[in-house]
Amino acid sequence: MKTVAAVVTAALVLSLGGSLSVAAPEDDVVKKLTETYGAAADWLVGQQQESGAWLSGPADKAAPSPAFTGLMVAALGNAPASLKPKYKPAVDKAVGYLLSKINEDGSVGEGPTGTFVKTYATGIALMGFASVERTDKVANAIRGAQAYLKQNQLKEGKDLGGIGYGDESAGGRKATIANLSTTGFGAEGMHQSGLPQDDEFWKLVVKYVRKCQNNSETNNDPEFVAELKSKGLVVGDDGSLYYSTVADPKAQKVGTKKVADKESIAGYGSMTYDGIKTYLYAGLKKDSPEVKSAIDWVRKNYSVEVHPGFPFDNAQRQHLRGLYHYYLVMSRALEAYGENPFETFDGKKHDWPREIAEQLVKSVKDSKMWKNENPAWFEGDPLLVTSYVLVTCNTLLKNVK
């Protein structure tokens, strides 16, 4: 997942009963995860600035970040009931900071002028606002953020329905190129904040997500298919999803793959889960060709140990690239899909909340933080990764059996 200056990638949301002998191991997982959650939340709160913000960027250039702060609010604002009162003061202070950073157009942006990566940061801030009490000020902020994202959703061209980072340079606004990751954050914020499913936003977003999927039945826009053909590519049919509609192997995160002499953009785990949850939020049914083909890919490629789609590489750890963002969108998508245990094509049944929880408990560092061995996409930053994990844990703790 691509971010700008660690512009908070937002978002982790996850949640993790019989005879005593049956309940004990289940209680143990919940107990361990809750204890680890508390230690990690304490550590995160210890990094909060007096202003209520969290910083992003390298130590010598770290600056208050509305996007990072929005992600922290999304994590701590949805903390387990037993822990939520403890973190309410930090959350309230962070919400106050976010409210002070809202631009006249309803957006939230990065940088000293609040004009950088506005659509990206606004989607994450919206996730944060959706996780706290809806006071009049918060309700107004939600309405403004929703309106801004709707206004800045692309309305024409190949990327119709998508959302880009919203970069702005000193000379004015740059051309916005949509991508599925930023679109997914925006859709997550819209869903959590209650945007009605019949809103035009959802109809348009489905049109964009389809173009990021290897499914020739539904990804058949003539302009996009022709552009792929001009590059020697075709739409694949394995159901996976990829980062963007840019028909350039070098611009795609995993490049391309060849099947029966036909080359297509290679999909991977986090974008496939991002697509699944966005389709479901938009109202597509589980048996729709879009959702079914993506879920079929997951049934073939399910993993909580590596990021499927990336090659195993013991030296450069490519199989761990973006792993914690992957956990976040995996948990959100599987919760939205509503199948637990989740059955894969090899006949195995996976208690996915428990399996992800066990992996997180096993990978915690210093009993209070997480950091990816592969630092790509800013996952070498324990502040960002730990916030991802807490968002994920909120989802896991609701769903673990």
One Martini backbone bead per residue (centre of mass of N, CA, C, O) as a GRO file, in nm:
protein
  401
    1MET     BB    1   0.094   0.037   0.024
    2LYS     BB    2   0.060   0.365  -0.057
    3THR     BB    3   0.234   0.647   0.081
    4VAL     BB    4   0.258   0.977   0.224
    5ALA     BB    5   0.459   1.041   0.464
    6ALA     BB    6   0.300   0.827   0.623
    7VAL     BB    7   0.019   0.864   0.544
    8VAL     BB    8  -0.186   0.724   0.685
    9THR     BB    9  -0.271   0.420   0.680
   10ALA     BB   10  -0.522   0.318   0.723
   11ALA     BB   11  -0.661   0.102   0.901
   12LEU     BB   12  -0.766  -0.087   1.183
   13VAL     BB   13  -1.010  -0.352   1.194
   14LEU     BB   14  -1.070  -0.585   1.483
   15SER     BB   15  -1.220  -0.910   1.637
   16LEU     BB   16  -1.210  -1.081   1.885
   17GLY     BB   17  -1.828  -2.055   2.586
   18GLY     BB   18  -1.934  -2.519   2.784
   19SER     BB   19  -1.673  -2.641   2.861
   20LEU     BB   20  -1.380  -2.575   3.008
   21SER     BB   21  -1.198  -2.729   2.801
   22VAL     BB   22  -1.304  -2.556   2.557
   23ALA     BB   23  -1.280  -2.249   2.660
   24ALA     BB   24  -0.986  -2.196   2.744
   25PRO     BB   25  -0.835  -2.138   2.468
   26GLU     BB   26  -1.018  -1.901   2.393
   27ASP     BB   27  -0.964  -1.723   2.639
   28ASP     BB   28  -0.658  -1.705   2.590
   29VAL     BB   29  -0.664  -1.543   2.330
   30VAL     BB   30  -0.823  -1.301   2.436
   31LYS     BB   31  -0.636  -1.234   2.670
   32LYS     BB   32  -0.376  -1.186   2.509
   33LEU     BB   33  -0.487  -0.972   2.314
   34THR     BB   34  -0.586  -0.769   2.527
   35GLU     BB   35  -0.316  -0.725   2.667
   36THR     BB   36  -0.164  -0.632   2.413
   37TYR     BB   37  -0.345  -0.400   2.345
   38GLY     BB   38  -0.297  -0.233   2.603
   39ALA     BB   39   0.009  -0.196   2.566
   40ALA     BB   40  -0.010  -0.060   2.286
   41ALA     BB   41  -0.196   0.176   2.364
   42ASP     BB   42  -0.009   0.298   2.573
   43TRP     BB   43   0.218   0.356   2.372
   44LEU     BB   44   0.061   0.541   2.182
   45VAL     BB   45  -0.025   0.755   2.392
   46GLY     BB   46   0.278   0.828   2.457
   47GLN     BB   47   0.299   0.972   2.150
   48GLN     BB   48   0.125   1.197   2.213
   49GLN     BB   49   0.049   1.514   2.174
   50GLU     BB   50  -0.068   1.798   2.318
   51SER     BB   51  -0.259   1.858   2.063
   52GLY     BB   52  -0.345   1.535   1.982
   53ALA     BB   53  -0.129   1.443   1.802
   54TRP     BB   54   0.046   1.267   1.557
   55LEU     BB   55   0.339   1.167   1.415
   56SER     BB   56   0.517   1.196   1.099
   57GLY     BB   57   0.802   1.069   0.996
   58PRO     BB   58   1.104   1.139   1.031
   59ALA     BB   59   1.259   1.244   1.309
   60ASP     BB   60   1.376   1.521   1.165
   61LYS     BB   61   1.055   1.557   1.018
   62ALA     BB   62   0.842   1.551   1.213
   63ALA     BB   63   0.476   1.575   1.193
   64PRO     BB   64   0.174   1.655   1.218
   65SER     BB   65  -0.102   1.409   1.160
   66PRO     BB   66  -0.420   1.366   1.059
   67ALA     BB   67  -0.407   1.078   0.950
   68PHE     BB   68  -0.277   0.939   1.187
   69THR     BB   69  -0.487   1.038   1.391
   70GLY     BB   70  -0.732   0.902   1.260
   71LEU     BB   71  -0.626   0.613   1.303
   72MET     BB   72  -0.613   0.624   1.612
   73VAL     BB   73  -0.914   0.676   1.653
   74ALA     BB   74  -1.011   0.417   1.510
   75ALA     BB   75  -0.879   0.239   1.723
   76LEU     BB   76  -0.954   0.364   2.017
   77GLY     BB   77  -1.266   0.418   1.962
   78ASN     BB   78  -1.288   0.074   1.926
   79ALA     BB   79  -1.234  -0.037   2.181
   80PRO     BB   80  -1.269  -0.234   2.413
   81ALA     BB   81  -1.485  -0.197   2.669
   82SER     BB   82  -1.262  -0.236   2.901
   83LEU     BB   83  -1.071   0.011   2.759
   84LYS     BB   84  -1.209   0.274   2.659
   85PRO     BB   85  -1.203   0.469   2.911
   86LYS     BB   86  -0.891   0.500   2.923
   87TYR     BB   87  -0.882   0.639   2.609
   88LYS     BB   88  -1.072   0.888   2.594
   89PRO     BB   89  -0.887   1.136   2.637
   90ALA     BB   90  -0.715   1.085   2.382
   91VAL     BB   91  -0.947   1.088   2.181
   92ASP     BB   92  -1.061   1.370   2.241
   93LYS     BB   93  -0.802   1.522   2.169
   94ALA     BB   94  -0.785   1.418   1.875
   95VAL     BB   95  -1.056   1.526   1.779
   96GLY     BB   96  -0.992   1.821   1.828
   97TYR     BB   97  -0.766   1.832   1.623
   98LEU     BB   98  -0.926   1.749   1.371
   99LEU     BB   99  -1.137   1.978   1.382
  100SER     BB  100  -0.907   2.205   1.345
  101LYS     BB  101  -0.832   2.076   1.033
  102ILE     BB  102  -1.070   2.174   0.882
  103ASN     BB  103  -1.171   2.265   0.590
  104GLU     BB  104  -1.396   2.447   0.407
  105ASP     BB  105  -1.454   2.174   0.218
  106GLY     BB  106  -1.427   1.925   0.452
  107SER     BB  107  -1.141   1.863   0.466
  108VAL     BB  108  -0.833   1.673   0.515
  109GLY     BB  109  -0.484   1.759   0.552
  110GLU     BB  110  -0.160   1.782   0.481
  111GLY     BB  111   0.045   1.985   0.613
  112PRO     BB  112   0.068   2.326   0.680
  113THR     BB  113  -0.200   2.376   0.476
  114GLY     BB  114  -0.390   2.118   0.428
  115THR     BB  115  -0.333   2.017   0.090
  116PHE     BB  116  -0.242   1.726   0.126
  117VAL     BB  117  -0.383   1.441   0.058
  118LYS     BB  118  -0.701   1.486   0.101
  119THR     BB  119  -0.859   1.228   0.028
  120TYR     BB  120  -0.700   1.035   0.201
  121ALA     BB  121  -0.724   1.182   0.479
  122THR     BB  122  -1.036   1.199   0.484
  123GLY     BB  123  -1.098   0.897   0.495
  124ILE     BB  124  -0.953   0.853   0.770
  125ALA     BB  125  -1.098   1.066   0.939
  126LEU     BB  126  -1.377   0.936   0.900
  127MET     BB  127  -1.313   0.683   1.062
  128GLY     BB  128  -1.271   0.836   1.324
  129PHE     BB  129  -1.546   0.982   1.353
  130ALA     BB  130  -1.713   0.704   1.344
  131SER     BB  131  -1.584   0.606   1.646
  132VAL     BB  132  -1.752   0.834   1.782
  133GLU     BB  133  -1.930   1.053   1.921
  134ARG     BB  134  -2.218   1.227   1.779
  135THR     BB  135  -2.176   1.519   1.773
  136ASP     BB  136  -2.227   1.806   1.620
  137LYS     BB  137  -1.934   1.837   1.520
  138VAL     BB  138  -1.900   1.550   1.409
  139ALA     BB  139  -2.142   1.548   1.218
  140ASN     BB  140  -2.036   1.780   1.043
  141ALA     BB  141  -1.771   1.642   0.963
  142ILE     BB  142  -1.900   1.403   0.818
  143ARG     BB  143  -2.057   1.559   0.605
  144GLY     BB  144  -1.812   1.704   0.483
  145ALA     BB  145  -1.643   1.453   0.407
  146GLN     BB  146  -1.848   1.317   0.227
  147ALA     BB  147  -1.879   1.550   0.024
  148TYR     BB  148  -1.583   1.561  -0.063
  149LEU     BB  149  -1.557   1.271  -0.172
  150LYS     BB  150  -1.783   1.292  -0.379
  151GLN     BB  151  -1.663   1.533  -0.537
  152ASN     BB  152  -1.364   1.364  -0.575
  153GLN     BB  153  -1.485   1.167  -0.738
  154LEU     BB  154  -1.453   1.030  -1.029
  155LYS     BB  155  -1.659   1.121  -1.336
  156GLU     BB  156  -1.432   1.034  -1.549
  157GLY     BB  157  -1.302   0.808  -1.735
  158LYS     BB  158  -1.125   0.531  -1.651
  159ASP     BB  159  -1.154   0.624  -1.322
  160LEU     BB  160  -1.436   0.595  -1.267
  161GLY     BB  161  -1.505   0.610  -0.909
  162GLY     BB  162  -1.242   0.694  -0.808
  163ILE     BB  163  -0.955   0.749  -0.580
  164GLY     BB  164  -0.715   0.969  -0.487
  165TYR     BB  165  -0.488   1.150  -0.305
  166GLY     BB  166  -0.478   1.472  -0.368
  167ASP     BB  167  -0.259   1.629  -0.484
  168GLU     BB  168  -0.064   1.932  -0.412
  169SER     BB  169   0.093   2.198  -0.552
  170ALA     BB  170   0.221   2.510  -0.586
  171GLY     BB  171   0.086   2.518  -0.893
  172GLY     BB  172  -0.133   2.309  -0.815
  173ARG     BB  173  -0.327   2.070  -0.932
  174LYS     BB  174  -0.297   1.751  -0.989
  175ALA     BB  175  -0.333   1.478  -1.138
  176THR     BB  176  -0.563   1.224  -1.070
  177ILE     BB  177  -0.483   0.897  -0.960
  178ALA     BB  178  -0.626   0.621  -0.912
  179ASN     BB  179  -0.676   0.380  -0.636
  180LEU     BB  180  -0.767   0.112  -0.439
  181SER     BB  181  -0.661   0.197  -0.164
  182THR     BB  182  -0.787   0.482  -0.143
  183THR     BB  183  -1.071   0.391  -0.213
  184GLY     BB  184  -1.094   0.200   0.035
  185PHE     BB  185  -1.074   0.418   0.252
  186GLY     BB  186  -1.315   0.583   0.161
  187ALA     BB  187  -1.524   0.351   0.180
  188GLU     BB  188  -1.483   0.296   0.480
  189GLY     BB  189  -1.571   0.573   0.581
  190MET     BB  190  -1.853   0.569   0.454
  191HIS     BB  191  -1.956   0.314   0.593
  192GLN     BB  192  -1.902   0.387   0.897
  193SER     BB  193  -2.074   0.672   0.861
  194GLY     BB  194  -2.351   0.590   0.688
  195LEU     BB  195  -2.370   0.570   0.392
  196PRO     BB  196  -2.593   0.511   0.180
  197GLN     BB  197  -2.637   0.248  -0.051
  198ASP     BB  198  -2.799   0.449  -0.266
  199ASP     BB  199  -2.565   0.603  -0.330
  200GLU     BB  200  -2.378   0.708  -0.598
  201PHE     BB  201  -2.100   0.633  -0.493
  202TRP     BB  202  -2.136   0.317  -0.511
  203LYS     BB  203  -2.185   0.291  -0.815
  204LEU     BB  204  -1.911   0.413  -0.897
  205VAL     BB  205  -1.710   0.235  -0.737
  206VAL     BB  206  -1.773  -0.030  -0.884
  207LYS     BB  207  -1.663   0.056  -1.160
  208TYR     BB  208  -1.371   0.073  -1.062
  209VAL     BB  209  -1.318  -0.203  -0.929
  210ARG     BB  210  -1.361  -0.377  -1.182
  211LYS     BB  211  -1.089  -0.263  -1.323
  212CYS     BB  212  -0.921  -0.421  -1.072
  213GLN     BB  213  -1.014  -0.701  -1.209
  214ASN     BB  214  -0.980  -1.052  -1.275
  215ASN     BB  215  -1.268  -1.023  -1.485
  216SER     BB  216  -1.404  -1.056  -1.799
  217GLU     BB  217  -1.712  -1.035  -1.736
  218THR     BB  218  -1.683  -0.731  -1.585
  219ASN     BB  219  -1.400  -0.643  -1.725
  220ASN     BB  220  -1.516  -0.464  -2.031
  221ASP     BB  221  -1.398  -0.202  -2.101
  222PRO     BB  222  -1.298  -0.093  -2.402
  223GLU     BB  223  -1.074   0.111  -2.326
  224PHE     BB  224  -0.917  -0.071  -2.128
  225VAL     BB  225  -0.875  -0.318  -2.311
  226ALA     BB  226  -0.719  -0.159  -2.528
  227GLU     BB  227  -0.486  -0.067  -2.348
  228LEU     BB  228  -0.386  -0.344  -2.276
  229LYS     BB  229  -0.336  -0.444  -2.567
  230SER     BB  230  -0.113  -0.225  -2.632
  231LYS     BB  231   0.067  -0.390  -2.391
  232GLY     BB  232   0.006  -0.710  -2.407
  233LEU     BB  233  -0.274  -0.728  -2.251
  234VAL     BB  234  -0.509  -0.880  -2.022
  235VAL     BB  235  -0.780  -0.995  -1.872
  236GLY     BB  236  -0.816  -1.184  -1.624
  237ASP     BB  237  -0.957  -1.499  -1.428
  238ASP     BB  238  -0.893  -1.523  -1.093
  239GLY     BB  239  -1.031  -1.256  -0.920
  240SER     BB  240  -0.828  -1.064  -0.866
  241LEU     BB  241  -0.667  -0.770  -0.731
  242TYR     BB  242  -0.546  -0.437  -0.806
  243TYR     BB  243  -0.420  -0.115  -0.772
  244SER     BB  244  -0.462  -0.033  -1.089
  245THR     BB  245  -0.526   0.091  -1.435
  246VAL     BB  246  -0.236   0.077  -1.507
  247ALA     BB  247  -0.080  -0.029  -1.820
  248ASP     BB  248   0.191  -0.108  -1.622
  249PRO     BB  249   0.399  -0.324  -1.480
  250LYS     BB  250   0.575  -0.107  -1.314
  251ALA     BB  251   0.303   0.009  -1.161
  252GLN     BB  252   0.280  -0.266  -1.035
  253LYS     BB  253   0.329  -0.453  -0.746
  254VAL     BB  254   0.350  -0.759  -0.916
  255GLY     BB  255   0.289  -0.715  -1.200
  256THR     BB  256   0.285  -1.003  -1.397
  257LYS     BB  257   0.100  -1.277  -1.560
  258LYS     BB  258   0.107  -1.608  -1.704
  259VAL     BB  259  -0.165  -1.760  -1.906
  260ALA     BB  260  -0.167  -1.917  -2.181
  261ASP     BB  261  -0.003  -1.668  -2.322
  262LYS     BB  262  -0.140  -1.468  -2.112
  263GLU     BB  263  -0.114  -1.132  -2.003
  264SER     BB  264  -0.149  -1.004  -1.666
  265ILE     BB  265  -0.238  -0.849  -1.397
  266ALA     BB  266  -0.134  -0.887  -1.075
  267GLY     BB  267  -0.266  -0.998  -0.795
  268TYR     BB  268  -0.355  -0.942  -0.438
  269GLY     BB  269  -0.457  -0.957  -0.121
  270SER     BB  270  -0.535  -0.662  -0.027
  271MET     BB  271  -0.692  -0.587  -0.290
  272THR     BB  272  -0.896  -0.816  -0.277
  273TYR     BB  273  -1.020  -0.738  -0.003
  274ASP     BB  274  -1.092  -0.451  -0.079
  275GLY     BB  275  -1.292  -0.535  -0.299
  276ILE     BB  276  -1.487  -0.704  -0.135
  277LYS     BB  277  -1.579  -0.490   0.075
  278THR     BB  278  -1.672  -0.276  -0.131
  279TYR     BB  279  -1.887  -0.441  -0.270
  280LEU     BB  280  -2.055  -0.496  -0.011
  281TYR     BB  281  -2.103  -0.201   0.072
  282ALA     BB  282  -2.251  -0.147  -0.220
  283GLY     BB  283  -2.453  -0.429  -0.243
  284LEU     BB  284  -2.332  -0.672  -0.324
  285LYS     BB  285  -2.347  -1.002  -0.366
  286LYS     BB  286  -2.204  -1.306  -0.296
  287ASP     BB  287  -2.307  -1.416  -0.602
  288SER     BB  288  -2.155  -1.232  -0.749
  289PRO     BB  289  -1.906  -1.225  -0.980
  290GLU     BB  290  -1.718  -1.043  -0.821
  291VAL     BB  291  -1.719  -1.182  -0.540
  292LYS     BB  292  -1.684  -1.481  -0.612
  293SER     BB  293  -1.406  -1.461  -0.759
  294ALA     BB  294  -1.253  -1.340  -0.517
  295ILE     BB  295  -1.314  -1.567  -0.314
  296ASP     BB  296  -1.187  -1.792  -0.480
  297TRP     BB  297  -0.903  -1.680  -0.454
  298VAL     BB  298  -0.893  -1.704  -0.146
  299ARG     BB  299  -0.941  -2.016  -0.133
  300LYS     BB  300  -0.647  -2.053  -0.274
  301ASN     BB  301  -0.478  -1.800  -0.088
  302TYR     BB  302  -0.487  -1.845   0.203
  303SER     BB  303  -0.335  -1.628   0.465
  304VAL     BB  304  -0.138  -1.545   0.786
  305GLU     BB  305   0.189  -1.542   0.702
  306VAL     BB  306   0.139  -1.416   0.418
  307HIS     BB  307   0.137  -1.227   0.115
  308PRO     BB  308  -0.054  -1.291  -0.129
  309GLY     BB  309   0.132  -1.265  -0.454
  310PHE     BB  310   0.402  -1.270  -0.323
  311PRO     BB  311   0.710  -1.367  -0.334
  312PHE     BB  312   0.922  -1.576  -0.204
  313ASP     BB  313   1.177  -1.402   0.010
  314ASN     BB  314   1.428  -1.441   0.236
  315ALA     BB  315   1.592  -1.177   0.192
  316GLN     BB  316   1.355  -0.942   0.120
  317ARG     BB  317   1.061  -1.015   0.216
  318GLN     BB  318   0.820  -1.003   0.003
  319HIS     BB  319   0.595  -1.181   0.159
  320LEU     BB  320   0.571  -0.916   0.378
  321ARG     BB  321   0.445  -0.708   0.216
  322GLY     BB  322   0.199  -0.537   0.370
  323LEU     BB  323   0.087  -0.729   0.605
  324TYR     BB  324  -0.082  -0.535   0.803
  325HIS     BB  325  -0.279  -0.428   0.599
  326TYR     BB  326  -0.381  -0.704   0.520
  327TYR     BB  327  -0.513  -0.773   0.791
  328LEU     BB  328  -0.716  -0.546   0.791
  329VAL     BB  329  -0.872  -0.614   0.520
  330MET     BB  330  -0.929  -0.907   0.582
  331SER     BB  331  -1.110  -0.868   0.831
  332ARG     BB  332  -1.321  -0.684   0.699
  333ALA     BB  333  -1.405  -0.874   0.467
  334LEU     BB  334  -1.483  -1.131   0.635
  335GLU     BB  335  -1.695  -0.992   0.800
  336ALA     BB  336  -1.874  -0.902   0.560
  337TYR     BB  337  -1.914  -1.196   0.447
  338GLY     BB  338  -1.982  -1.414   0.690
  339GLU     BB  339  -1.746  -1.656   0.721
  340ASN     BB  340  -1.745  -1.881   1.013
  341PRO     BB  341  -1.583  -2.073   0.887
  342PHE     BB  342  -1.335  -2.070   0.635
  343GLU     BB  343  -1.342  -2.227   0.323
  344THR     BB  344  -1.119  -2.400   0.142
  345PHE     BB  345  -1.028  -2.588  -0.142
  346ASP     BB  346  -0.881  -2.807   0.062
  347GLY     BB  347  -1.113  -2.831   0.311
  348LYS     BB  348  -1.044  -2.617   0.504
  349LYS     BB  349  -1.114  -2.468   0.827
  350HIS     BB  350  -1.124  -2.117   0.920
  351ASP     BB  351  -1.055  -1.931   1.210
  352TRP     BB  352  -0.972  -1.624   1.137
  353PRO     BB  353  -0.960  -1.461   1.405
  354ARG     BB  354  -0.771  -1.660   1.550
  355GLU     BB  355  -0.537  -1.674   1.346
  356ILE     BB  356  -0.466  -1.375   1.351
  357ALA     BB  357  -0.430  -1.343   1.655
  358GLU     BB  358  -0.197  -1.545   1.688
  359GLN     BB  359  -0.005  -1.391   1.499
  360LEU     BB  360   0.003  -1.124   1.663
  361VAL     BB  361   0.105  -1.239   1.931
  362LYS     BB  362   0.369  -1.361   1.801
  363SER     BB  363   0.475  -1.065   1.659
  364VAL     BB  364   0.529  -0.909   1.895
  365LYS     BB  365   0.711  -0.625   2.028
  366ASP     BB  366   0.785  -0.570   2.347
  367SER     BB  367   0.469  -0.620   2.417
  368LYS     BB  368   0.365  -0.327   2.223
  369MET     BB  369   0.454  -0.388   1.913
  370TRP     BB  370   0.477  -0.333   1.555
  371LYS     BB  371   0.697  -0.471   1.285
  372ASN     BB  372   0.819  -0.495   0.977
  373GLU     BB  373   1.067  -0.667   0.803
  374ASN     BB  374   0.925  -0.507   0.576
  375PRO     BB  375   0.941  -0.151   0.506
  376ALA     BB  376   0.739  -0.126   0.312
  377TRP     BB  377   0.496   0.110   0.320
  378PHE     BB  378   0.587   0.199   0.624
  379GLU     BB  379   0.629  -0.089   0.799
  380GLY     BB  380   0.883   0.027   0.981
  381ASP     BB  381   0.659   0.174   1.145
  382PRO     BB  382   0.529   0.120   1.456
  383LEU     BB  383   0.299   0.325   1.465
  384LEU     BB  384   0.145   0.235   1.215
  385VAL     BB  385   0.130  -0.073   1.264
  386THR     BB  386  -0.010  -0.063   1.543
  387SER     BB  387  -0.266   0.073   1.440
  388TYR     BB  388  -0.350  -0.147   1.252
  389VAL     BB  389  -0.375  -0.370   1.465
  390LEU     BB  390  -0.599  -0.240   1.640
  391VAL     BB  391  -0.809  -0.233   1.423
  392THR     BB  392  -0.807  -0.536   1.384
  393CYS     BB  393  -0.876  -0.621   1.678
  394ASN     BB  394  -1.161  -0.507   1.684
  395THR     BB  395  -1.265  -0.724   1.488
  396LEU     BB  396  -1.174  -0.985   1.626
  397LEU     BB  397  -1.318  -0.947   1.911
  398LYS     BB  398  -1.608  -0.977   1.770
  399ASN     BB  399  -1.544  -1.282   1.616
  400VAL     BB  400  -1.446  -1.459   1.818
  401LYS     BB  401  -1.519  -1.800   1.951
   0.00000   0.00000   0.00000
